[in-house]
Amino acid sequence: MIVFVTGGTGYIGRPLIDALLARGHDVHALVRPGSEGKLPRGAVPVRGNALDAETFASKVPEGATVVHLVGTPHPNPAKAAEFRRVDLASIQATVAAAVRARVRHLVYVSVAHPAPVMKAYIAARQEGEAAVRASGVPATIVRPWYVLGPGHRWPYLLVPVYAVLRHIAATREGARRLALVTRGAMVAALLRAVEEPPAEAVRVLGVPEIQRSAAST
């Protein structure tokens, strides 16, 4: 199938594009001018600004599946303004482009919530989810908490803490909802989301579903 990816040069975008190409999909990826060389070989570069739908909406193939991965790298509470300027504005632009292109399916990587920290980040992603739902486009919303991988390994230190919290009734549900996932699990979940569109209008994949995707591959 035809897949249009935003954020394709990023932490999750590059391995996802590699996986999509390996499975025979036709991948188009939005990039800033000059960044075309950062895409995996085989992806079709689409030059544009992820914050401005007018720069790329006409280049989204009609009937494609769109995967939105644009976001602030290494988010932390000090980046509240950037979450609205980049994370929220980019999904709003992607939704506008998806509606115009009459896409088949929109996949949006949001964040697990509720949570006791990262309030501004969660708020921006919740507004993004609302924009996706209001669009009327069939959608899958994927909600990881923290994605482990190269350059993102320090939370491995928290694994024993999560193990304890899962065995306490009062904290069990939160520990499962906010559990850590690997980048490989995220790629597996996104692949399944692309290849198995939802039967309902909007499907939500939380951390347990992301972990099951990895286990089944």
DRENPA-3360 file (N, C-alpha, C; in nm, 2 decimals, always signed):
BEGIN
1 = MIVFVTGG = +0.08/-0.12/+0.00/+0.00/+0.00/+0.00/+0.09/+0.12/+0.00 ~ +0.03/+0.24/-0.02/+0.10/+0.37/-0.02/+0.09/+0.43/+0.12 ~ +0.21/+0.46/+0.17/+0.22/+0.51/+0.31/+0.29/+0.65/+0.30 ~ +0.23/+0.75/+0.36/+0.29/+0.88/+0.37/+0.33/+0.90/+0.51 ~ +0.46/+0.93/+0.54/+0.52/+0.94/+0.67/+0.57/+1.08/+0.70 ~ +0.53/+1.14/+0.81/+0.59/+1.26/+0.85/+0.68/+1.23/+0.97 ~ +0.79/+1.30/+0.98/+0.89/+1.27/+1.08/+0.97/+1.15/+1.04 ~ +0.99/+1.12/+0.92/+1.05/+1.00/+0.87/+1.20/+1.00/+0.89;
9 = TGYIGRPL = +1.27/+1.11/+0.93/+1.41/+1.10/+0.95/+1.44/+1.09/+1.10 ~ +1.34/+1.07/+1.18/+1.36/+1.07/+1.33/+1.39/+0.93/+1.39 ~ +1.38/+0.93/+1.52/+1.41/+0.82/+1.60/+1.33/+0.69/+1.57 ~ +1.20/+0.71/+1.55/+1.11/+0.60/+1.51/+1.09/+0.60/+1.36 ~ +1.09/+0.71/+1.29/+1.06/+0.72/+1.15/+1.16/+0.64/+1.06 ~ +1.29/+0.65/+1.09/+1.38/+0.58/+1.00/+1.36/+0.42/+1.01 ~ +1.36/+0.36/+1.13/+1.34/+0.22/+1.13/+1.20/+0.18/+1.08 ~ +1.10/+0.26/+1.10/+0.97/+0.23/+1.05/+0.97/+0.23/+0.90;
17 = IDALLARG = +1.03/+0.33/+0.83/+1.04/+0.33/+0.69/+1.11/+0.21/+0.64 ~ +1.23/+0.18/+0.70/+1.30/+0.06/+0.66/+1.21/-0.07/+0.66 ~ +1.13/-0.08/+0.77/+1.04/-0.20/+0.78/+0.93/-0.19/+0.68 ~ +0.88/-0.08/+0.65/+0.77/-0.06/+0.55/+0.82/-0.10/+0.41 ~ +0.94/-0.05/+0.38/+1.00/-0.08/+0.25/+1.03/-0.23/+0.24 ~ +1.08/-0.29/+0.34/+1.11/-0.43/+0.34/+0.99/-0.52/+0.32 ~ +0.87/-0.47/+0.36/+0.75/-0.54/+0.34/+0.68/-0.50/+0.21 ~ +0.75/-0.42/+0.12/+0.70/-0.40/-0.01/+0.61/-0.28/-0.03;
25 = HDVHALVR = +0.59/-0.20/+0.08/+0.51/-0.08/+0.07/+0.58/+0.04/-0.01 ~ +0.50/+0.12/-0.07/+0.54/+0.24/-0.14/+0.54/+0.35/-0.04 ~ +0.66/+0.40/+0.00/+0.67/+0.50/+0.11/+0.71/+0.64/+0.06 ~ +0.63/+0.74/+0.09/+0.65/+0.88/+0.07/+0.68/+0.94/+0.20 ~ +0.78/+1.03/+0.21/+0.82/+1.08/+0.34/+0.84/+1.23/+0.33 ~ +0.77/+1.31/+0.42/+0.78/+1.45/+0.43/+0.92/+1.49/+0.49 ~ +0.99/+1.58/+0.42/+1.12/+1.62/+0.47/+1.14/+1.77/+0.44 ~ +1.22/+1.83/+0.53/+1.26/+1.97/+0.50/+1.36/+1.97/+0.38;
33 = PGSEGKLP = +1.36/+2.07/+0.30/+1.45/+2.08/+0.19/+1.60/+2.07/+0.24 ~ +1.67/+1.99/+0.18/+1.81/+1.96/+0.23/+1.83/+1.84/+0.32 ~ +1.72/+1.78/+0.36/+1.72/+1.67/+0.45/+1.69/+1.54/+0.38 ~ +1.68/+1.54/+0.25/+1.64/+1.42/+0.17/+1.74/+1.31/+0.20 ~ +1.86/+1.34/+0.21/+1.96/+1.23/+0.23/+1.95/+1.16/+0.36 ~ +1.88/+1.21/+0.45/+1.86/+1.14/+0.58/+1.76/+1.03/+0.58 ~ +1.68/+1.02/+0.47/+1.58/+0.92/+0.46/+1.64/+0.79/+0.41 ~ +1.58/+0.68/+0.46/+1.63/+0.55/+0.41/+1.61/+0.54/+0.26;
41 = RGAVPVRG = +1.71/+0.47/+0.19/+1.70/+0.46/+0.05/+1.58/+0.38/+0.01 ~ +1.51/+0.43/-0.09/+1.39/+0.37/-0.14/+1.26/+0.45/-0.11 ~ +1.27/+0.54/-0.01/+1.16/+0.63/+0.02/+1.16/+0.74/-0.07 ~ +1.04/+0.79/-0.11/+1.02/+0.90/-0.20/+1.02/+1.03/-0.11 ~ +1.11/+1.12/-0.13/+1.11/+1.24/-0.05/+1.01/+1.34/-0.10 ~ +0.94/+1.40/+0.00/+0.84/+1.50/-0.03/+0.88/+1.63/+0.05 ~ +0.92/+1.73/-0.02/+0.97/+1.85/+0.04/+0.85/+1.94/+0.09 ~ +0.86/+1.98/+0.22/+0.76/+2.06/+0.27/+0.79/+2.10/+0.42;
49 = NALDAETF = +0.70/+2.17/+0.48/+0.71/+2.22/+0.62/+0.60/+2.15/+0.69 ~ +0.63/+2.06/+0.79/+0.54/+1.98/+0.87/+0.44/+2.07/+0.94 ~ +0.47/+2.20/+0.96/+0.38/+2.29/+1.04/+0.28/+2.36/+0.95 ~ +0.29/+2.34/+0.82/+0.21/+2.42/+0.72/+0.16/+2.32/+0.62 ~ +0.03/+2.29/+0.63/-0.04/+2.20/+0.54/-0.03/+2.24/+0.39 ~ -0.03/+2.37/+0.37/-0.02/+2.42/+0.23/+0.10/+2.38/+0.16 ~ +0.21/+2.34/+0.23/+0.33/+2.31/+0.16/+0.34/+2.16/+0.12 ~ +0.25/+2.08/+0.17/+0.26/+1.94/+0.14/+0.12/+1.87/+0.11;
57 = ASKVPEGA = +0.01/+1.93/+0.14/-0.12/+1.86/+0.13/-0.14/+1.81/-0.01 ~ -0.10/+1.88/-0.12/-0.12/+1.84/-0.25/-0.03/+1.72/-0.29 ~ +0.07/+1.69/-0.21/+0.16/+1.59/-0.24/+0.13/+1.46/-0.17 ~ +0.03/+1.46/-0.09/-0.01/+1.33/-0.02/-0.10/+1.25/-0.12 ~ -0.06/+1.13/-0.15/-0.13/+1.05/-0.25/-0.27/+1.02/-0.20 ~ -0.37/+1.04/-0.28/-0.51/+1.01/-0.24/-0.52/+0.87/-0.21 ~ -0.59/+0.84/-0.10/-0.61/+0.71/-0.05/-0.50/+0.64/+0.02 ~ -0.39/+0.72/+0.05/-0.28/+0.67/+0.12/-0.31/+0.65/+0.27;
65 = TVVHLVGT = -0.22/+0.57/+0.34/-0.22/+0.57/+0.48/-0.12/+0.67/+0.53 ~ -0.15/+0.76/+0.62/-0.06/+0.86/+0.67/-0.02/+0.82/+0.82 ~ +0.11/+0.82/+0.84/+0.17/+0.80/+0.97/+0.24/+0.93/+1.02 ~ +0.19/+0.98/+1.13/+0.24/+1.11/+1.18/+0.33/+1.09/+1.30 ~ +0.46/+1.13/+1.28/+0.56/+1.10/+1.38/+0.64/+1.23/+1.43 ~ +0.59/+1.34/+1.38/+0.66/+1.47/+1.41/+0.64/+1.50/+1.56 ~ +0.75/+1.54/+1.62/+0.74/+1.58/+1.76/+0.87/+1.63/+1.82 ~ +0.86/+1.69/+1.93/+0.98/+1.75/+2.00/+1.07/+1.64/+2.05;
73 = PHPNPAKA = +1.20/+1.64/+2.01/+1.29/+1.53/+2.06/+1.32/+1.55/+2.21 ~ +1.34/+1.44/+2.28/+1.37/+1.44/+2.42/+1.28/+1.53/+2.50 ~ +1.15/+1.51/+2.49/+1.06/+1.60/+2.56/+1.08/+1.61/+2.71 ~ +1.07/+1.73/+2.77/+1.08/+1.75/+2.91/+0.99/+1.87/+2.95 ~ +0.96/+1.89/+3.08/+0.87/+2.00/+3.11/+0.91/+2.14/+3.07 ~ +1.04/+2.16/+3.05/+1.09/+2.29/+3.01/+1.05/+2.33/+2.86 ~ +1.00/+2.23/+2.79/+0.97/+2.25/+2.65/+0.82/+2.27/+2.62 ~ +0.75/+2.32/+2.72/+0.60/+2.34/+2.70/+0.56/+2.42/+2.58;
81 = AEFRRVDL = +0.63/+2.53/+2.55/+0.60/+2.61/+2.44/+0.62/+2.54/+2.31 ~ +0.73/+2.46/+2.31/+0.76/+2.38/+2.18/+0.66/+2.27/+2.16 ~ +0.60/+2.22/+2.26/+0.50/+2.11/+2.24/+0.38/+2.17/+2.16 ~ +0.34/+2.29/+2.19/+0.23/+2.35/+2.12/+0.28/+2.40/+1.98 ~ +0.40/+2.45/+1.97/+0.44/+2.51/+1.84/+0.48/+2.40/+1.74 ~ +0.53/+2.29/+1.79/+0.57/+2.18/+1.70/+0.47/+2.06/+1.70 ~ +0.46/+2.00/+1.82/+0.38/+1.88/+1.83/+0.23/+1.90/+1.79 ~ +0.17/+2.00/+1.85/+0.03/+2.02/+1.82/+0.01/+2.08/+1.68;
89 = ASIQATVA = +0.09/+2.18/+1.64/+0.07/+2.24/+1.51/+0.10/+2.14/+1.40 ~ +0.19/+2.05/+1.42/+0.22/+1.95/+1.31/+0.11/+1.85/+1.29 ~ +0.04/+1.80/+1.40/-0.07/+1.71/+1.38/-0.19/+1.78/+1.32 ~ -0.21/+1.91/+1.36/-0.32/+1.99/+1.30/-0.29/+2.00/+1.15 ~ -0.17/+2.03/+1.11/-0.14/+2.04/+0.97/-0.16/+1.91/+0.89 ~ -0.11/+1.80/+0.96/-0.13/+1.67/+0.89/-0.28/+1.63/+0.88 ~ -0.36/+1.66/+0.98/-0.50/+1.63/+0.97/-0.56/+1.71/+0.85 ~ -0.53/+1.84/+0.84/-0.58/+1.91/+0.73/-0.54/+1.86/+0.60;
97 = AAVRARVR = -0.41/+1.81/+0.58/-0.37/+1.75/+0.46/-0.43/+1.62/+0.43 ~ -0.45/+1.54/+0.54/-0.52/+1.41/+0.53/-0.66/+1.42/+0.48 ~ -0.73/+1.52/+0.53/-0.87/+1.54/+0.49/-0.88/+1.58/+0.34 ~ -0.79/+1.67/+0.30/-0.78/+1.72/+0.17/-0.75/+1.60/+0.07 ~ -0.66/+1.52/+0.11/-0.62/+1.41/+0.02/-0.71/+1.28/+0.03 ~ -0.81/+1.29/+0.11/-0.90/+1.18/+0.13/-0.83/+1.05/+0.16 ~ -0.74/+1.05/+0.26/-0.66/+0.94/+0.29/-0.74/+0.83/+0.35 ~ -0.69/+0.71/+0.34/-0.76/+0.59/+0.38/-0.76/+0.57/+0.53;
105 = HLVYVSVA = -0.65/+0.62/+0.60/-0.62/+0.58/+0.74/-0.51/+0.68/+0.79 ~ -0.53/+0.73/+0.91/-0.43/+0.82/+0.97/-0.39/+0.75/+1.10 ~ -0.25/+0.74/+1.11/-0.20/+0.68/+1.23/-0.12/+0.79/+1.31 ~ -0.16/+0.82/+1.43/-0.10/+0.92/+1.51/-0.04/+0.87/+1.64 ~ +0.09/+0.90/+1.66/+0.16/+0.86/+1.78/+0.14/+0.97/+1.88 ~ +0.06/+0.94/+1.99/+0.03/+1.03/+2.09/+0.11/+1.00/+2.21 ~ +0.05/+1.00/+2.33/+0.13/+0.96/+2.45/+0.03/+0.90/+2.55 ~ +0.08/+0.81/+2.63/-0.01/+0.74/+2.74/-0.05/+0.85/+2.84;
113 = HPAPVMKA = -0.17/+0.84/+2.88/-0.23/+0.93/+2.98/-0.35/+0.87/+3.04 ~ -0.39/+0.91/+3.17/-0.33/+1.02/+3.25/-0.20/+0.97/+3.31 ~ -0.12/+1.08/+3.35/+0.01/+1.05/+3.41/+0.04/+1.17/+3.51 ~ +0.12/+1.14/+3.61/+0.15/+1.24/+3.71/+0.25/+1.35/+3.67 ~ +0.31/+1.33/+3.55/+0.42/+1.43/+3.51/+0.39/+1.46/+3.36 ~ +0.47/+1.56/+3.31/+0.46/+1.60/+3.16/+0.32/+1.65/+3.12 ~ +0.26/+1.73/+3.21/+0.13/+1.78/+3.19/+0.11/+1.85/+3.05 ~ +0.21/+1.94/+3.02/+0.20/+2.02/+2.90/+0.21/+1.94/+2.78;
121 = YIAARQEG = +0.30/+1.84/+2.78/+0.32/+1.75/+2.67/+0.19/+1.66/+2.65 ~ +0.13/+1.61/+2.75/+0.01/+1.54/+2.74/-0.10/+1.62/+2.69 ~ -0.11/+1.75/+2.74/-0.22/+1.84/+2.69/-0.21/+1.86/+2.54 ~ -0.09/+1.88/+2.49/-0.08/+1.91/+2.35/-0.11/+1.78/+2.27 ~ -0.08/+1.67/+2.32/-0.11/+1.54/+2.25/-0.26/+1.51/+2.25 ~ -0.32/+1.55/+2.37/-0.47/+1.53/+2.37/-0.54/+1.62/+2.28 ~ -0.49/+1.74/+2.26/-0.55/+1.83/+2.16/-0.53/+1.77/+2.02 ~ -0.41/+1.71/+2.00/-0.39/+1.64/+1.87/-0.49/+1.53/+1.85;
129 = EAAVRASG = -0.51/+1.45/+1.95/-0.61/+1.34/+1.94/-0.75/+1.39/+1.91 ~ -0.78/+1.51/+1.97/-0.92/+1.56/+1.94/-0.93/+1.61/+1.80 ~ -0.82/+1.66/+1.74/-0.82/+1.70/+1.60/-0.83/+1.58/+1.51 ~ -0.77/+1.47/+1.54/-0.78/+1.35/+1.47/-0.92/+1.30/+1.47 ~ -0.98/+1.29/+1.59/-1.12/+1.24/+1.60/-1.22/+1.33/+1.52 ~ -1.20/+1.46/+1.53/-1.29/+1.55/+1.46/-1.28/+1.55/+1.31 ~ -1.17/+1.50/+1.26/-1.15/+1.50/+1.11/-1.24/+1.41/+1.04 ~ -1.29/+1.30/+1.11/-1.37/+1.20/+1.04/-1.29/+1.10/+0.96;
137 = VPATIVRP = -1.16/+1.11/+0.96/-1.07/+1.02/+0.89/-1.06/+0.89/+0.98 ~ -1.07/+0.77/+0.92/-1.04/+0.65/+1.01/-0.90/+0.66/+1.06 ~ -0.89/+0.63/+1.19/-0.76/+0.66/+1.26/-0.72/+0.56/+1.36 ~ -0.59/+0.54/+1.38/-0.54/+0.47/+1.49/-0.45/+0.56/+1.57 ~ -0.48/+0.57/+1.70/-0.40/+0.65/+1.79/-0.31/+0.56/+1.88 ~ -0.18/+0.58/+1.87/-0.09/+0.49/+1.94/-0.03/+0.57/+2.06 ~ -0.04/+0.51/+2.18/-0.01/+0.58/+2.31/+0.10/+0.51/+2.38 ~ +0.23/+0.53/+2.34/+0.34/+0.49/+2.43/+0.37/+0.59/+2.54;
145 = WYVLGPGH = +0.45/+0.55/+2.64/+0.49/+0.64/+2.74/+0.64/+0.68/+2.71 ~ +0.73/+0.59/+2.73/+0.87/+0.61/+2.70/+0.92/+0.50/+2.61 ~ +0.99/+0.54/+2.50/+1.03/+0.44/+2.40/+1.18/+0.42/+2.41 ~ +1.22/+0.30/+2.46/+1.36/+0.27/+2.48/+1.43/+0.24/+2.35 ~ +1.56/+0.28/+2.34/+1.64/+0.25/+2.22/+1.77/+0.33/+2.23 ~ +1.84/+0.33/+2.12/+1.97/+0.40/+2.11/+1.95/+0.55/+2.16 ~ +2.03/+0.59/+2.26/+2.02/+0.72/+2.31/+1.91/+0.75/+2.41 ~ +1.83/+0.64/+2.43/+1.71/+0.65/+2.52/+1.71/+0.53/+2.61;
153 = RWPYLLVP = +1.82/+0.51/+2.68/+1.83/+0.39/+2.76/+1.83/+0.41/+2.91 ~ +1.84/+0.53/+2.96/+1.85/+0.55/+3.11/+1.73/+0.49/+3.18 ~ +1.60/+0.49/+3.12/+1.49/+0.44/+3.20/+1.50/+0.29/+3.22 ~ +1.59/+0.22/+3.16/+1.61/+0.08/+3.20/+1.63/+0.06/+3.35 ~ +1.69/+0.17/+3.41/+1.71/+0.16/+3.55/+1.58/+0.15/+3.63 ~ +1.47/+0.19/+3.57/+1.34/+0.19/+3.63/+1.26/+0.05/+3.62 ~ +1.32/-0.04/+3.55/+1.25/-0.17/+3.52/+1.22/-0.24/+3.65 ~ +1.31/-0.24/+3.75/+1.27/-0.31/+3.88/+1.16/-0.24/+3.95;
161 = VYAVLRHI = +1.16/-0.10/+3.94/+1.05/-0.03/+4.01/+0.91/-0.06/+3.94 ~ +0.91/-0.07/+3.81/+0.79/-0.11/+3.74/+0.74/-0.25/+3.79 ~ +0.83/-0.34/+3.80/+0.80/-0.47/+3.85/+0.73/-0.47/+3.98 ~ +0.78/-0.39/+4.07/+0.72/-0.38/+4.20/+0.58/-0.32/+4.19 ~ +0.57/-0.21/+4.12/+0.44/-0.14/+4.11/+0.33/-0.23/+4.04 ~ +0.37/-0.32/+3.95/+0.27/-0.41/+3.89/+0.22/-0.51/+3.99 ~ +0.28/-0.53/+4.10/+0.24/-0.63/+4.20/+0.16/-0.56/+4.31 ~ +0.14/-0.43/+4.31/+0.06/-0.36/+4.41/-0.07/-0.32/+4.35;
169 = AATREGAR = -0.18/-0.36/+4.41/-0.31/-0.33/+4.35/-0.34/-0.19/+4.32 ~ -0.30/-0.10/+4.40/-0.32/+0.04/+4.39/-0.25/+0.11/+4.27 ~ -0.13/+0.05/+4.23/-0.05/+0.11/+4.13/-0.04/+0.02/+4.00 ~ -0.11/-0.10/+4.00/-0.10/-0.19/+3.89/-0.14/-0.13/+3.76 ~ -0.26/-0.07/+3.76/-0.31/-0.02/+3.63/-0.22/+0.09/+3.57 ~ -0.18/+0.18/+3.66/-0.09/+0.29/+3.61/+0.04/+0.24/+3.56 ~ +0.10/+0.14/+3.63/+0.23/+0.08/+3.59/+0.22/+0.01/+3.45 ~ +0.10/-0.05/+3.42/+0.08/-0.11/+3.29/+0.06/+0.00/+3.18;
177 = RLALVTRG = -0.02/+0.10/+3.22/-0.05/+0.20/+3.12/+0.08/+0.29/+3.08 ~ +0.17/+0.31/+3.18/+0.29/+0.39/+3.16/+0.41/+0.31/+3.15 ~ +0.40/+0.18/+3.12/+0.52/+0.10/+3.11/+0.61/+0.14/+2.99 ~ +0.73/+0.10/+3.00/+0.83/+0.13/+2.90/+0.81/+0.03/+2.78 ~ +0.83/+0.08/+2.66/+0.83/-0.01/+2.54/+0.96/+0.02/+2.46 ~ +1.00/-0.08/+2.38/+1.12/-0.07/+2.30/+1.08/+0.00/+2.17 ~ +1.19/+0.05/+2.10/+1.16/+0.11/+1.97/+1.12/+0.00/+1.87 ~ +1.17/-0.12/+1.89/+1.13/-0.23/+1.80/+0.98/-0.27/+1.82;
185 = AMVAALLR = +0.93/-0.26/+1.95/+0.79/-0.28/+1.97/+0.71/-0.17/+1.91 ~ +0.75/-0.05/+1.91/+0.68/+0.06/+1.85/+0.67/+0.04/+1.70 ~ +0.78/+0.00/+1.64/+0.78/-0.02/+1.49/+0.69/-0.13/+1.46 ~ +0.69/-0.24/+1.54/+0.60/-0.35/+1.51/+0.45/-0.31/+1.53 ~ +0.42/-0.23/+1.63/+0.28/-0.18/+1.64/+0.24/-0.09/+1.53 ~ +0.33/+0.00/+1.48/+0.30/+0.08/+1.37/+0.28/+0.01/+1.24 ~ +0.36/-0.09/+1.22/+0.34/-0.18/+1.10/+0.20/-0.25/+1.11 ~ +0.17/-0.30/+1.22/+0.04/-0.37/+1.23/-0.08/-0.26/+1.21;
193 = AVEEPPAE = -0.06/-0.14/+1.26/-0.16/-0.04/+1.25/-0.18/-0.01/+1.10 ~ -0.07/+0.00/+1.03/-0.07/+0.04/+0.88/-0.14/-0.08/+0.81 ~ -0.10/-0.20/+0.83/-0.14/-0.31/+0.75/-0.28/-0.37/+0.79 ~ -0.33/-0.33/+0.91/-0.46/-0.38/+0.96/-0.54/-0.26/+1.00 ~ -0.60/-0.18/+0.91/-0.67/-0.06/+0.94/-0.79/-0.10/+1.03 ~ -0.83/+0.00/+1.11/-0.94/-0.03/+1.21/-1.07/-0.05/+1.15 ~ -1.15/-0.13/+1.22/-1.29/-0.15/+1.17/-1.38/-0.04/+1.22 ~ -1.34/+0.02/+1.34/-1.41/+0.13/+1.39/-1.35/+0.26/+1.34;
201 = AVRVLGVP = -1.42/+0.37/+1.38/-1.37/+0.50/+1.33/-1.24/+0.54/+1.39 ~ -1.22/+0.52/+1.52/-1.09/+0.55/+1.58/-1.05/+0.43/+1.67 ~ -0.93/+0.38/+1.65/-0.88/+0.27/+1.74/-0.77/+0.33/+1.82 ~ -0.76/+0.29/+1.95/-0.65/+0.33/+2.04/-0.57/+0.21/+2.08 ~ -0.44/+0.23/+2.06/-0.35/+0.12/+2.10/-0.26/+0.18/+2.22 ~ -0.28/+0.13/+2.34/-0.20/+0.17/+2.45/-0.08/+0.08/+2.47 ~ -0.01/+0.10/+2.58/+0.11/+0.02/+2.60/+0.09/-0.13/+2.59 ~ -0.01/-0.18/+2.66/-0.03/-0.33/+2.65/-0.04/-0.38/+2.50;
209 = EIQRSAAS = -0.11/-0.30/+2.42/-0.13/-0.34/+2.28/+0.00/-0.33/+2.20 ~ +0.08/-0.23/+2.23/+0.21/-0.21/+2.17/+0.30/-0.33/+2.21 ~ +0.30/-0.37/+2.33/+0.38/-0.48/+2.38/+0.34/-0.61/+2.31 ~ +0.21/-0.63/+2.29/+0.16/-0.75/+2.23/+0.20/-0.76/+2.08 ~ +0.20/-0.64/+2.02/+0.25/-0.63/+1.88/+0.39/-0.69/+1.86 ~ +0.48/-0.65/+1.96/+0.61/-0.70/+1.95/+0.62/-0.85/+1.98 ~ +0.54/-0.89/+2.07/+0.54/-1.03/+2.10/+0.50/-1.12/+1.99 ~ +0.41/-1.07/+1.90/+0.35/-1.15/+1.80/+0.43/-1.14/+1.67;
217 = T = +0.54/-1.06/+1.66/+0.62/-1.06/+1.54/+0.73/-1.15/+1.54;
% end
